[in-house]
Amino acid sequence: MGIASLVIGIVAVIMSMIPCVGWLALLPAVVGLVLGILEFNKKKKAEAPKGMSLAGIVLNIVALVFIVVWMAVMARAGSALEKGLKEYGEEYGQALQESVETFERVVEESRQQQEEVLKQQAEQVE
């Protein structure tokens, strides 16, 4: 179990360092931590070397810390992104509304000019 804890800890640490996928290491890190603790207690009672189980415990704790940190970073980034998109969306909506109003005004002015030109042409024909 100590070797399994160590190997799972190594894999969990590597996986936990990958942004956006690090949370997938949560289950292996917990399993590795439990295995390491069980093996550590077993070796402690038997007064046997506990090095591998202790290394597994440490690596799995490090993986869990990385996972928590990445989750916090991603949550914060997601919150900032949502806020930025909301602000951008409002600004974009206002700019779009102004563009539509300007377009409508230009179209109306153009229509009025065309009517004036048509009136002038009709007067010249008469």
N, C-alpha and C positions, 0 to 999 in steps of 0.2 A: 504494500500500500504506500510505502514511503517513496518508492520509485515512481509509482503512478501519480502521486501527488506532485512530485518534482516535474515530471514530464508534462502533466496537465498545467502546472504553474507556468512552465516555459511557454507552452502554446497559448495560454490565456494572456500572458503579458504581451506576447507578440500581437495577438489578435486585438487586445485592448488599445494598442497604440494606433490602430488604423481608424482614421476619422470616419464617422457615419456607420461603421460596421463594428465598432468596438463593443457595443452593447451585446453582440452575439457571444462574447466571451464571459458573460455574466454567469450562465449556468455552469460551464466548465470550471470557472474560478471558485464557485461555491462548492462544487463537488470535490475539487482538488483540495480546498481548505478543510473540508470535513474529513477527507481521507488522511490528510496530513496530521490533523489533530488526533484522530483515532490511532494512527501509527505512533505518534509521539507519546501518547498516554500508554500504549502497549509497551513501547520500548523503555519508558520511564519505570514502569513496574518491574520489568525484567532487568533493569539496569544495563541495557544494551546501548550501543551508539545510536544517537538520535539525529545525526547530521542531515541525512536525506529528507527525513520528515520535517525537520525544522526549515530546511531550504525550501521545501514544497510549501510550507505554511507561509513563509515570507514572500515567495513569488506570487502566490495566490492573493495575498493581502495587497501586494503592489498592483496586481492586475485589477483588483476591485477598486483601488484608489484611482487608477487610470480611467476605469469605466465611469466612476462617479464624476470625475473631473470632465471627461468628454461629454457626458450627458448634460452637465451644467453649462459647459461652453456651447453646445449645440442648442440648448434651450434658450440661452441668452442671445445667440445669433439669430435664432428663429424669431424671437420676440423683436429684436432690432429690425429684422427684415420685414416683419409684418407692419411695424410702425412706419418704416420707410416707404413701403408700398402704399400704405394708407395715405400718407402725406403726398406722395407722388401722384396717387390716384386723384386726390382732391385737386391738386394743382393742374393735372392733366385735364380733369373735368372742366375746371374753370377756363383753361386755355381753349379747350374744344368749344365750349359755349361761346366764348368771345369770337372764335373763328367763324362759327355758324352765324352769329349776329352780324359780323363784318361781311360775310358772304351774302347774306340776305339783303343788307343795305346796298352793297355793290350791285346786286341783281336788280333791286328796285330802282336805283339811280339809272342803270343801263336801260331798263324798260321805259322809264320816263323820257330819257334822251331819244330813244327810238320813236316814241309817240310824237315828240316834238318834231323830229326829222320827218316823220310821215305826214304830220299836219302841214309843215312847210312845203313839202313836195305836193301835197294835195292843193294847197293855195296857189302854187305856181302853175299847176295844170289848169286850174279854173281861170 
